[in-house]
């Protein structure tokens, strides 16, 4: 591979974690330690049934160049939520002790910084693993998301450059190269892989990530104030589900207890219908709907088996009356079925 690289070229190598230390040593020998540029951490969230040991949540990608004259395009990302506004607006310099300080003019005023493009991309990339149901997924066991290859290609190539993947597998590198206006060569010993790659190249499908586009906060569905009604009760927020916003830690009759918060511009009846659908899908026996708006709490249209409707603090304030359904007493939630069958009551906490 080193022989076919241009002087301005780079190579990105990914392998299974069991062989990473060996691959790193080989790359150091072939390309030289001085041409090692970065160890990229591809970080992601992924469900696993692992019962013992730490849950794998990242993979390593080694970035080497052929020479010091390698091509590199700086990619900028957003500032973190904790970044001080002064750090963005005010220019910084070094004092005689090489300590970073804000730069000031002769009048003692802070100098404004040059145009800020954001924060240069780090070596930790949070790119979602391909969802099993994603349209982009083709069933190939080692398939990588197009978003990952997009970033690699944009980082070290320009339009018209040639990208080579000697183990192309499902053809993700070739598809990404085509979509980004690069030339490409894909090689694989498997005829099935070549056929699959050609099919994807001719009909590329790309899964866009809301996580990358809108940030992690875009996955927070629930009204935090409303979920505060469950104070003192252990629950886990659910970020990627249209029907539910949380699940209680403790179960009810060996089935999950689902929680949904009524959304803006959504009636109680509509919220209840969504929760009821989730209840059937997840095979839950008890669910909790937290009402955040409207005055239809006791509407005759809202009546589902095993569903408790609670009022959020904002709704109670608007109505100026306490929650009268007795479902929460001294931070204790009692799951009472609408039929008031006392034999079927259970204390969650």
N, C-alpha and C positions, 0 to 999 in steps of 0.2 A: 504493500500500500504506500509506503514512503516513497518508492521510486516513481509512482504515477502522480504524486501530488505536485502541484506548482509550488514555487518558492513562497507564494503568498497563501498557500492552502493550509487547511486544518483538518484534523480527524477527531471524531467523537466516537468513543467506544463504550458500549454497555454490555455487561454480562451478568450472569447469575452471581449472587452474593458469595457463594461458596468458592468462586474462582477469582474474585476481585483483586486480592493481594498478589496473585500470580500474574494477572493481566497487567497490573500497575508496574510490576518489576520488568516485564517484557517491554512495555511501552517506554519505560525509562531507558532501557538498553537500546531500543531501535531509534527513538526520536531524540534521546538525550534529556536529562533532567532539566536543562535550561529551557527546553521547549515545552515543558509542562505548563499549561496555562490555568487550569482549574479542575477541581473535582466537583461536579455539579450534583447537587442533591435534588432529585425529583421527588417531591413530597406530595402525598395524597391521602385521602381518607378512604378506607375500604373495609367492608364487613368481613369478618373472619370467624370461624368456629374454633380457632386455636384455644386449647384448654390450658396449656402450660407454656410459659415463656412470654416474651414481649411481642406485641402485635406488630408485624412488619408494616411500616407506613412510609417507606421511601426506597428509592433505588439510586445507584450511583452511575454517573456518566463521566468518563474521563475525557478531557479536552486537551489535545496536544496540537501544536503547530509544527510545520516543517522547518521554519526559520523564524527569526525575530521580526521579519518583515511580513508577518501574516496579516491578512485582511480582517478588520474587526469593525463592526458597526455598533456603536453604543446605543443600547435600548434603555429608555427611561421609564420608570414606574412612579406611581403616586407616592406622596409623602405619607408617613404613618400618622395615625390619629394623635400620637403624643408629640409630634413635631411642634416646637415653639415657633410662632409666626415670625419672631425676630430672626430666627435661623434662616428663614426663607427670604425675608426682605432686606436684611442688613448684610453688607459685605464683611467677610472675615479675613484676617491676616495673621501673621505670626510676630510675637514680640521677641526680644533678644534672647529669651530662654526657650524659644521655639514653641511657646504655648499659644494656642489658638485664641485670638481676641477679636472683638468687633473693630472694624476700621473706622477711623474718624478723620474729618478734614481739619484744616487749620483753625476753624471756628469752634471746634469741639463737637460738631454734629456728626451723627452716624452717616456713613456713606451707604447709599442703596446698592444692593448687589446687582450684578448683570442679570440678563434674562435667565430665569430659572425654568429648566425643562422638566424637572422632577428629580428623582433619585436614580442613579445608574443601577441597572439590573444587578442583583446579587447572585451568588452561586447556589441559592436555595430557591427552587422553582416550585410553586404550589400550582400544579396542574392536575385537575381531576382525572382519576383512572376512568377508563371507558365503562360506562354503565352497561350492564349485560343487555339492556333493552335498547341501547342507542342504535339509531339507524346506521351509523357509521360502522358498527361492529359487524364483522363478517365470520366470526367463529374461529379465527386463527388464534392458536393458544398464546402467542407472544405479541399479538397486535398492540401497537402503541397508538395513543391518540394523535390525531393530526396536529393538534395544538402544540404538542411537544416538538414535533419535527419542524413545524412552522418557525418556532423560536430559534432552534438550532440553525436552520438555513438562513434566516434573516440576520443572525448574529455575525456570520462569517462569509456571506456571499452577496453578490449583486445580481440584478436581472441579467440573464444571458450567460451566467456562469454555469459550469458543468458540475453536477452533484452525482457522486457514485455511491451506491449501496451494494456491496458485494454479497450480502446475505439479505436480500430484499423481503423474503417472507411474503407477507400479505400486500406488499407494495406501498406502504404508507409513505416512505421517503419519496418515492416517485410521484405519488399523488400530490404531496405537499409541494414538491418542486414544480410540478406543472401549474398548480394554482398560483404559485408565487412568480411565475415567469422565468424559471430556471430550466436549463437543459438537464437531462438526467439519464443515468444508466443504472439498471437494476439487474442483479445476477442472483440466481438461485438454482440449486441442483434438482429441486422438486418441480416436475411438470405441473403439478396441481397448484403450486405457489405461483408459477409464471402465469398460468391461466387466470388465477384469481387476481393477480396484480394487473393484468391487461384489462380485465373487467372493471376494476376499480378506477383505473386511469381513464377509461372511456366514459365511465359514469361516476365521477367523484361525488361522495357524500361527506359533508363535514358537520360535526356536532359542535355548535358554539356553546361556550360555557358561561352561564350567568354568574358563576363565582368569579371568573376573571373579568367579566364585563362590569358587574355591579358591586363586587366585593362581597365578603362573607356576610355582612349585615343584610344583604338582599335575601338571605335564606331564613331570616328570623321572621316567622309568620305572625306570631302571637303578640297581643297587646300585653306588655309586661305588667301594667297596672292590674289588668284583669287576672292574669295568672297569679298575681300577688294574693288573690282571694284564697289560694291554696296554701298560704303561709302556714308552716308547721307540718305540712304533708309532703313527703318525699315524692318527687316526680322528675321525669326527664323530658326536656323540651324536644319536640320533633320539628326539624327544620325543612324537610323536603317532602311534605305530604299535604295535598290540598284539603284533605278531610279532617285531619287532626293536628293539634298544636302541642300536645303533651301526652305522656303515658305515666300513670301512677306507678311507683316502684313496686308497691304491693299489689297482688292480684286479687280478683274476686272469683271464688270458685274455680281456681286454676285457669282463669282467663284474664286477659289484660283489661285494665280500666282506661278508656280513652277519654281525652279532654279536647274540646273544641271551643275557641273563642269566636263569638259572632264578629264578622268583619263589617267594615263600613259599607254602606249601601246594600246591606244584606239583611233581610228580615229574619226574625227568629225561626219562622217556618222553613226558610231556605237553609239556614244554618243547621237546623235539626235534621233536615233531609240529607245534607252532606254527611253529618255525623252518623246517621242511621245507616247510610251506605257503607261507611268505613267500619261500622260495628259488625255488619254482616260479613264484609270482606275479611276482617281480622278475627272473626268468630268471638267477639267480646260479648259479655253478658250484662255489663254495666257501663254506661257512658255518662259524661258530664258535659253539659253545654253551659258556657258562661255568657250571659246576655250583656251586651255593652251598650245597646241603644234601643229606643222604642219603648212602648208601654204595653207590649202584647205578651207579657210573661205567661199569663194564664189563658192564652188564646186556645179555643177549643180545637183549632186546626193543628196545634202542636201537642201530639200525644203519641209517644212511642214507648214500647215496652222497655223497661230497664234504663230509661233516660232521666237524669236529674238536671233541672235547669236552675242555675244560680245567677244572681244579679251581681254585676261588677260594681265596685265602689262608685264609679261615675254615674251609673244608672240609679243606684240607691240615693245619691245626692240629688239627682234631678227629680226624683219622686218624693224626696224628703221623708222616706219611711224605711225602716229596717227590713232586712231580708226575713221573710216570715215563713219560709218553707221548712225551717228547723233542720236543714241538711247539714249546717255547720254549727257546732256548739262548742265553744271554748277551744277553737282550733282542731276540733275533731269532726271528721267528715263521716257521716253515716249514709251508706248507700241503701236508700229505701225505695223499693219499686213503687211505681204509681198505684199499684193495687193496694198498698198499705198492708201487705201480708207480713205480719210481724215475725212469722217463722222464717222469712227470707231476708231478714236484716243482717247486716254484717258491719262491724266497726273496722274501718280501714286504719285509722290512727286516732 
